[in-house]
Structure formats: structure tokens, C-alpha cells
Amino acid sequence: MTTKSKKYPTRIEVKHDNKKGWIVLDQIRTIDKQRIYKALDGLTVKEIEKLKMTIKELLVD
């Protein structure tokens, strides 16, 4: 996750700790599940759904 980005299809805009940020899926790497759960805990349902759809498009289509 980063606070500076451009609007690419593989980047999801989110609010985290009252800051605008971006989940950068085009730079995804292997990380510990606990870090993912901790980050996803603060996201809205809408943000999580958009994140899931984008990951699906990247990996399946």
C-alpha cells in the first residue's frame, strides 16, 4: 500500500487511518497473511469487493 499513485486499473484507492492510499496490485509480492488481515480489517466492504474483483481479473482472465 502506498499514499502516492496514479489511477491505473491495477491500483485500488482506499482510505486507511483517515488517509487516502492505494493498494498497488501490479507490484504484489508474497507477504505474511497476518499483514493482509490487518490491512483488510480497516477497509470497507466496497473496497474489499473491488480489490477481489481486480485480483481475479489479474490472475484469471
C-alpha positions as a Markdown table, in Angstrom:
| # | Residue | x | y | z |
|---|---|---|---|---|
| 1 | Met | 0.0 | 0.0 | 0.0 |
| 2 | Thr | 1.2 | 3.5 | -0.8 |
| 3 | Thr | 0.0 | 7.1 | -0.4 |
| 4 | Lys | 1.1 | 8.3 | -3.8 |
| 5 | Ser | 0.0 | 6.8 | -7.1 |
| 6 | Lys | -1.7 | 7.3 | -10.4 |
| 7 | Lys | -5.1 | 5.8 | -11.4 |
| 8 | Tyr | -4.1 | 2.6 | -13.0 |
| 9 | Pro | -6.6 | -0.4 | -13.4 |
| 10 | Thr | -4.4 | -2.4 | -11.1 |
| 11 | Arg | -4.4 | 0.1 | -8.2 |
| 12 | Ile | -7.3 | 0.4 | -5.8 |
| 13 | Glu | -7.9 | 3.7 | -4.0 |
| 14 | Val | -8.7 | 3.2 | -0.3 |
| 15 | Lys | -9.0 | 5.2 | 2.9 |
| 16 | His | -6.9 | 3.9 | 5.8 |
| 17 | Asp | -6.2 | 5.7 | 9.1 |
| 18 | Asn | -8.0 | 8.7 | 7.7 |
| 19 | Lys | -5.6 | 8.9 | 4.8 |
| 20 | Lys | -6.1 | 8.4 | 1.1 |
| 21 | Gly | -4.0 | 5.5 | -0.1 |
| 22 | Trp | -3.6 | 3.0 | -2.9 |
| 23 | Ile | -3.3 | -0.8 | -2.9 |
| 24 | Val | -0.8 | -1.5 | -5.7 |
| 25 | Leu | -1.7 | -4.9 | -7.2 |
| 26 | Asp | 0.8 | -4.6 | -10.1 |
| 27 | Gln | 3.6 | -4.8 | -7.5 |
| 28 | Ile | 2.2 | -7.6 | -5.5 |
| 29 | Arg | 4.6 | -9.9 | -3.7 |
| 30 | Thr | 4.5 | -12.7 | -1.1 |
| 31 | Ile | 3.7 | -11.3 | 2.4 |
| 32 | Asp | 2.6 | -12.8 | 5.7 |
| 33 | Lys | -1.2 | -13.5 | 5.9 |
| 34 | Gln | -1.4 | -11.6 | 9.2 |
| 35 | Arg | -0.3 | -8.4 | 7.4 |
| 36 | Ile | -3.0 | -8.8 | 4.9 |
| 37 | Tyr | -5.7 | -9.4 | 7.5 |
| 38 | Lys | -4.5 | -6.4 | 9.5 |
| 39 | Ala | -4.7 | -4.2 | 6.4 |
| 40 | Leu | -8.1 | -5.6 | 5.2 |
| 41 | Asp | -9.6 | -5.1 | 8.7 |
| 42 | Gly | -9.7 | -1.3 | 8.1 |
| 43 | Leu | -11.2 | -1.5 | 4.6 |
| 44 | Thr | -14.9 | -1.0 | 3.7 |
| 45 | Val | -16.9 | -3.9 | 2.1 |
| 46 | Lys | -16.9 | -1.9 | -1.2 |
| 47 | Glu | -13.1 | -1.6 | -1.2 |
| 48 | Ile | -12.7 | -5.3 | -0.4 |
| 49 | Glu | -15.0 | -6.3 | -3.2 |
| 50 | Lys | -13.2 | -4.0 | -5.7 |
| 51 | Leu | -9.9 | -5.5 | -4.5 |
| 52 | Lys | -11.1 | -9.1 | -5.0 |
| 53 | Met | -12.5 | -8.3 | -8.5 |
| 54 | Thr | -9.2 | -6.7 | -9.6 |
| 55 | Ile | -7.2 | -9.7 | -8.3 |
| 56 | Lys | -9.5 | -12.1 | -10.1 |
| 57 | Glu | -9.1 | -10.2 | -13.3 |
| 58 | Leu | -5.3 | -10.1 | -13.0 |
| 59 | Leu | -5.0 | -13.8 | -12.2 |
| 60 | Val | -7.8 | -15.5 | -14.0 |
| 61 | Asp | -8.6 | -13.5 | -17.2 |
